[in-house]
Amino acid sequence: MKFRMVFMGSPEFAVPTLRALNAEFGVMGIITQPDKPSGRGRKLTSNPVKTEADKLGIPCIQPVSLSDILVRNQLSVWLPNIIVVVAYGKMLPKWLLELPENGCINIHASLLPKHRGASPISSAILGGDSITGVTTMVMDNGMDTGDILLQSTVDISERETTGSLSEKLMELGAQLIVRTISRIGDKSISGVPQDHSKSSITRLLTKNDGHIDWNKSATEIDRLVRGMNPWPIAFFDFRGESVKVWEAEPASGAAKPGQVVEITRNGLVVGAGQALIVLKQLQAPGKKRVAAFEWASSRAIRSGDVLSSQNS
């Protein structure tokens, strides 16, 4: 089958899929999010998919809304018979879902029906999952509720972060979508309905989701640090500052939650609700990341101090 393919996506996660699809089938057009202000100068900046579209020479539109007449007009020119969607960032209207004869095909970064929604990669780490993967599915009107086409799995390593896991899954997704589209082309695949009774929903993360509660176990705090990396980054309040935690790991022992037990070059050992957590890399507001013992030295922190807003 000859595909007239349109691609919809925005972040870096979608770029490997765009490259793979264009190399294998050819992409005739792209729909992505508008340029947004970025940096201290608030200069309008293209998202990674738009940047890649320019490199590949693929026509691209950036509507503020999919109800914009620009979208319908451009699609009437492209006349896609399949649309591939990867982290576009908005729900697709019914008319668009029904437009291509081969459907709108989505890559989701979890093993559906688990971790539907906006933050599946972080949620897998926060939940302590040992395995995750990617799913291709036929999109419908729900939030990641469409029929499953193919899935591919990957182990979650002990020190995995959302950033490192995202890199694995974006490459895995690019491979899986090529297999999926090829099988759609030769009509050797059909969707399998999800078991909705086994579903779980994730939501869009906010900066405050990274706030560390020292009463949580060391295991939970460790998962939070890894799950919030590279955004929004776990943090704790100390002396009126929000201090970011880029790296930490659990340790055996016990102490009052938030209490500094020991300061060594290996890290800042702090009490948790269960066991101890070793803070390894920290970042004060407006400063660079540093080893935790450097931060502690700069703040004259000593064993027995408590890292909490109540103690600031």
C-alpha positions in Angstrom: 0.0 0.0 0.0 1.2 3.5 -0.8 0.8 5.7 2.2 0.0 9.4 2.2 1.3 10.0 5.7 0.9 13.0 7.9 2.8 13.1 11.2 1.7 14.9 14.4 4.1 15.4 17.3 6.0 18.1 19.2 8.8 17.1 21.7 12.1 15.4 21.3 10.5 12.1 22.1 8.7 12.2 18.7 11.8 13.0 16.6 13.2 9.4 16.2 9.8 8.2 15.0 9.5 11.1 12.5 13.0 10.2 11.1 12.2 6.5 10.9 8.8 7.0 9.2 10.2 9.4 6.7 13.1 7.1 5.8 10.8 4.1 5.4 7.6 5.5 4.0 8.0 9.2 3.4 6.1 11.8 5.4 4.2 14.4 3.3 3.3 16.8 6.0 3.6 17.6 9.7 1.3 19.2 12.2 3.1 20.4 15.4 2.7 22.9 18.2 3.4 26.7 17.6 6.8 28.2 18.5 7.0 29.3 22.1 9.0 31.9 24.1 12.1 30.3 25.6 15.1 31.4 27.7 15.7 34.6 29.5 15.1 36.7 26.4 11.8 34.9 25.8 12.7 34.4 22.1 10.3 32.4 20.1 11.7 28.9 19.7 10.7 26.0 17.5 10.0 22.7 19.2 12.2 19.7 18.3 9.8 18.3 15.7 9.5 21.6 13.8 13.3 21.8 13.9 13.6 18.3 12.4 10.9 19.0 9.8 13.0 22.0 8.6 16.1 19.8 8.3 14.2 17.1 6.4 12.4 19.6 4.2 8.9 18.4 5.1 6.1 20.9 5.0 4.9 21.8 8.5 2.0 23.7 9.9 1.7 25.0 13.5 -1.9 25.8 14.4 -2.8 27.2 17.8 -6.0 25.0 17.6 -6.9 22.0 15.5 -10.3 23.7 14.9 -8.4 26.4 12.9 -9.6 26.4 9.3 -5.9 26.2 8.3 -5.8 22.6 9.5 -8.8 21.5 7.4 -7.5 23.4 4.3 -4.1 21.9 4.5 -5.4 18.4 5.1 -7.6 18.7 2.0 -4.4 19.3 0.1 -2.4 16.5 1.7 -5.3 14.0 1.7 -3.6 11.6 4.2 -4.7 8.0 4.3 -2.9 7.5 7.6 -1.9 9.9 10.4 0.8 9.0 13.0 0.6 10.8 16.3 3.4 10.9 18.9 3.1 13.3 21.9 1.3 16.0 19.9 0.1 17.6 23.1 -3.7 17.9 22.4 -6.7 15.6 22.0 -7.7 15.1 18.4 -11.3 16.0 17.4 -13.6 13.4 16.1 -13.5 14.6 12.5 -9.7 14.3 12.4 -9.7 10.8 13.9 -12.1 9.7 11.2 -10.4 11.4 8.3 -7.7 8.9 7.2 -8.9 5.6 5.9 -6.2 3.7 7.8 -6.9 5.7 11.0 -4.8 7.8 13.3 -2.1 5.6 14.8 -0.5 6.6 18.1 2.6 5.6 20.0 2.2 5.6 23.8 5.1 5.2 26.2 3.7 2.5 28.4 2.2 -1.0 28.2 -1.4 0.0 27.9 -3.8 -0.1 29.5 -1.4 0.7 32.3 -0.3 4.4 32.7 -2.6 6.1 30.3 -2.4 9.9 30.1 0.3 12.6 30.1 3.1 11.2 32.3 3.5 7.4 31.7 7.3 7.3 31.9 7.6 9.2 35.2 4.7 7.2 36.6 6.5 3.9 35.8 9.5 5.0 37.9 7.4 6.5 40.7 5.4 3.3 40.9 8.5 1.1 41.1 7.7 -0.8 37.9 10.4 -3.2 36.8 9.3 -3.3 33.2 7.6 -0.9 30.8 7.5 -0.4 27.0 5.7 1.2 24.1 2.3 0.6 22.6 1.0 1.4 19.1 -2.8 1.7 18.9 -5.6 3.0 16.8 -6.8 6.3 18.3 -10.4 6.8 19.4 -12.2 9.6 21.3 -10.8 8.5 24.7 -7.5 9.1 26.5 -5.3 6.3 25.3 -8.2 3.9 25.1 -8.0 2.7 21.5 -7.4 -0.8 20.2 -3.8 -2.1 20.7 -1.8 -3.0 17.6 1.7 -3.9 18.8 3.7 -3.7 22.0 7.4 -3.8 22.9 8.9 -4.1 26.3 12.0 -2.9 28.1 13.4 -3.4 31.6 13.6 -0.5 34.0 17.1 -0.4 35.5 17.7 0.2 39.2 19.0 3.7 38.7 16.8 4.7 35.8 15.6 8.3 35.5 12.7 9.6 33.4 15.3 11.1 31.1 17.3 7.8 30.5 14.1 5.8 30.2 12.7 8.3 27.7 15.7 7.8 25.5 15.2 4.1 25.4 11.5 4.3 24.7 11.7 6.9 22.0 14.1 4.6 20.0 11.9 1.5 20.8 8.8 3.4 19.7 10.5 4.4 16.4 11.2 0.7 15.6 7.7 -0.4 16.7 5.9 2.1 14.6 7.7 1.0 11.4 6.7 -2.6 12.1 3.1 -1.5 12.8 2.7 0.6 9.7 4.3 -2.1 7.5 1.7 -4.6 8.8 -1.1 -2.1 8.3 0.1 -1.8 4.7 0.0 -5.6 4.1 -3.2 -6.0 6.1 -1.7 -8.5 8.5 -2.7 -6.7 11.7 -5.9 -5.8 13.5 -6.5 -4.0 16.8 -7.2 -5.8 20.1 -9.5 -4.0 22.5 -7.9 -3.0 25.8 -9.0 -4.4 29.1 -10.3 -1.2 30.7 -10.6 -2.9 34.1 -6.8 -3.0 34.3 -6.2 0.7 33.3 -4.5 3.4 35.3 -4.4 7.1 34.6 -1.5 9.5 34.8 -1.7 13.3 34.9 0.5 16.2 33.7 3.2 16.8 36.2 3.6 20.2 37.9 6.7 21.7 39.6 5.2 21.1 43.0 5.0 17.3 42.4 8.8 17.3 43.0 8.5 18.4 46.6 10.2 15.9 48.9 8.4 14.8 52.0 11.0 13.4 54.3 8.4 11.3 56.1 8.2 9.1 53.0 10.5 6.1 52.8 14.0 6.3 51.3 12.8 4.1 48.5 9.9 6.5 47.7 12.1 9.5 47.8 14.7 7.8 45.6 11.9 7.1 43.0 10.7 10.7 43.3 14.2 12.0 42.5 14.6 9.7 39.5 11.1 10.1 38.3 11.3 13.9 38.4 14.6 14.0 36.4 14.9 15.9 34.1 11.7 17.8 34.9 10.4 19.2 37.2 13.2 18.0 39.5 12.7 16.9 43.1 13.4 19.6 45.7 13.3 20.4 49.4 12.9 23.8 51.2 15.8 25.0 53.3 16.3 28.5 54.8 13.9 30.0 52.3 15.4 28.3 49.3 14.1 25.5 47.1 17.1 23.2 46.6 16.9 20.8 43.7 18.0 17.2 44.1 19.4 15.8 40.9 20.8 12.5 42.3 20.2 10.4 45.4 20.1 6.8 46.5 18.7 4.9 49.5 20.9 3.6 52.3 20.4 1.5 55.4 20.0 3.0 58.8 17.5 5.2 60.7 17.2 8.9 61.7 14.6 11.5 62.2 13.0 12.4 58.9 14.9 15.2 57.2 17.7 15.1 59.8 21.3 15.2 58.5 23.1 12.2 59.8 26.5 12.5 58.1 28.3 14.7 55.5 30.9 12.9 53.3 32.3 13.3 49.9 29.9 10.5 48.8 26.9 12.6 49.8 24.6 14.1 52.4 23.1 11.3 54.4 19.6 12.3 55.6 16.9 10.5 57.5 13.6 9.4 55.9 10.4 7.8 57.1 12.1 4.5 56.6 15.9 4.0 56.2 18.2 6.8 55.0 18.6 8.7 51.7 22.0 9.9 50.4 21.7 13.2 48.5 24.5 13.2 45.9 24.0 16.2 43.6 22.2 19.4 44.6 21.4 22.8 43.0 20.7 26.0 44.8 18.5 28.6 43.1 20.5 30.4 40.4 23.5 28.2 40.8 25.1 25.2 39.0 24.7 21.7 40.2 27.3 20.6 42.7 28.2 17.7 44.8 26.0 17.6 47.9 28.9 18.0 50.3 29.9 21.2 48.5 26.4 22.6 49.0 26.4 21.6 52.6 29.8 23.2 53.2 28.6 26.5 51.6 25.6 26.5 53.9 27.6 25.5 57.0 25.4 22.5 57.5 26.3 20.1 60.3 25.1 16.7 61.4 21.9 17.0 63.4 20.5 19.9 61.2 17.1 19.2 59.7 16.3 19.9 56.0 12.8 21.3 56.2 11.0 24.5 55.7 10.0 24.3 59.4 13.6 24.5 60.3 14.5 27.3 58.0 
